[in-house]
Amino acid sequence: MPERLARRLWFGVGPGIGVADASEIVRTVEYADRAGLDFFTVSDHPYFGDRLEAYSSLALLLGRTRNITGVATVTNTPTRPVPLLARSLATLSVLSGGRVVYGVGAGGYWDDIVRFGVDRLGSAAAVRAMEEAIGLVRALHGGGAPVTLDGEFTRVDALDPAAVPAPLVWTGSVGPKSLAVTGRTADGWIPGNAADWRSERYRTSRPLVDEAAREAGRDPADIATVFNLPGRVTDAPLPSTRDATGRWLGGSTGQWTEELTEAVLEHGASGFVYFASGDPSGRIGIERWAEEIVPAVREAVAKG
């Protein structure tokens, strides 16, 4: 099982999830594994027919790699029976040697979720369902006595936990109630809408996570912040790495290195996901990410 994410730097790649891109997705994750990246991500939107199903993708990609960790960012809780999800996670963990993280969300696309045949939940109920799911997934790992739960959203009767350590939990929390769940229960948080360390979303949301963690008797430093970073890796420096709204655009390898090092040392960032599918430079972009930017950031951070 990977050590606690908040206590190390992790660098990942988002290879895409489109059915039409399947072969390139496999090649990208295999390359990321060889290049020493720490994790890859797949999104979970099973109601879209042009996208690969997340957990099937995780299984295949973990089977094609040796060291890299996989995570669905984030699992669409309303569309998956939680006890079966727990078994899927335990199975992936056993088969991969612990290389899986449980990414979880409350469900943000309710019109589409309803089309999938799921009853609509209000926002408060969806957050309660997410917290209940996190607790049950953890309870169904680690061995021990059978688990019975007469929950608000799931019932199980005397289910044996898998004799496998529970995975790390990352959330994609957005609203105050779900951010509080992150503070109480999670190991990591992925700010929504690719918000980064300079964004208003991050500045207003992370304190809610920290407050809930302290109220639960936890150290907020144990909850990692993992930033999604769509952006270009360019040959020459850009005049500005951000647009007029402050949103990250990318830049040269030097500009990426400077910004990410600042994010770690001054803003407490613990992880970054480079979205290879969003960079028109394609393979060149991911190679610069894995072979130039990531080693440079690690070195700069080590020097402090």
C-alpha positions, 0 to 999 in steps of 0.5 A: 500500500502506498504511504500516506499521500499527504506525506509525500509528493505524487505526480500523475497523468490523466490520459483521457477516457474516450472510447475512441482514444482507448489505444492511446490511453493504454500507451500513455499509462504504460509510458507513465509507469516506465517513466516513474510517475506515481499515479494515473486518473480516469473519470467516472461518467458511465452514462456517456456512451463515448467514454470508457467505464472507469473501473474496467479501465482501472483493472486493465491499466493496472494489469498492464503496469507494475508500479503506478497507482490508479484512481477514479477521479472520482467514483460516481457514488450514486451509480454504483452499489457500495458493497460491490464497489468495496469488493472491486476495490479490494480485488484491484488492490490484491491483484495490483499489490495495493496500487489503487486509491478510492476516489469518491464524489457525491455525484455532480451530474444529476440529470445524467445520473437519473438517465442511468436509472438512479433516483435523484437525491438532493444535495444534502442527501447525496453528501450523506450517501457519500459519507456512508459509502466511505465508511462502508468501503472501509469497513469491508476491508481489513478483515475482522468480524462480519459487517452489518449496516442498516444505513440510510442508503445501503443495507448489508447483513453479515458481510465478511470484510476482505482481508486487504487494507483499505485504500486511501480515500480522495474526495472531489468535494465542492460544497461546504457539507461535502468539504466537511466530509473530506475533513472528517474522513478523507486522505486527500482532496481534489478541488473541483473544476481544475481549481488550483492553489491561486484560485478563489475556490481553493482559498475558500474551500481548504479552510473548511476541510481543515476546520472539519478535520480539527473538529474530528481530532485529525491533523489537517496536514494528513489530508492532501490536496491534489490539483488537476492541471490541464495546460500546455507544455510549450517550447518557449516561455509564455508571456503569462502562465494564466489567463485574464481570470487567473486560470492556469494555461501552462508554459515552458518546462521552466515555468511549470517547474517554478509554479509547481514548486511554489505550490508545494512550498508555499501553498501545501500542494501534495500532488498534481495531475497533468492532463495529457489529453488536453495538450495539443503537443501530445506525446511531447507534452507528457514526455516533458512532464515526466522527464523534465518537469517532475524531476525538476520540481522534486529536486527544487522542493528537496532543496527547499 
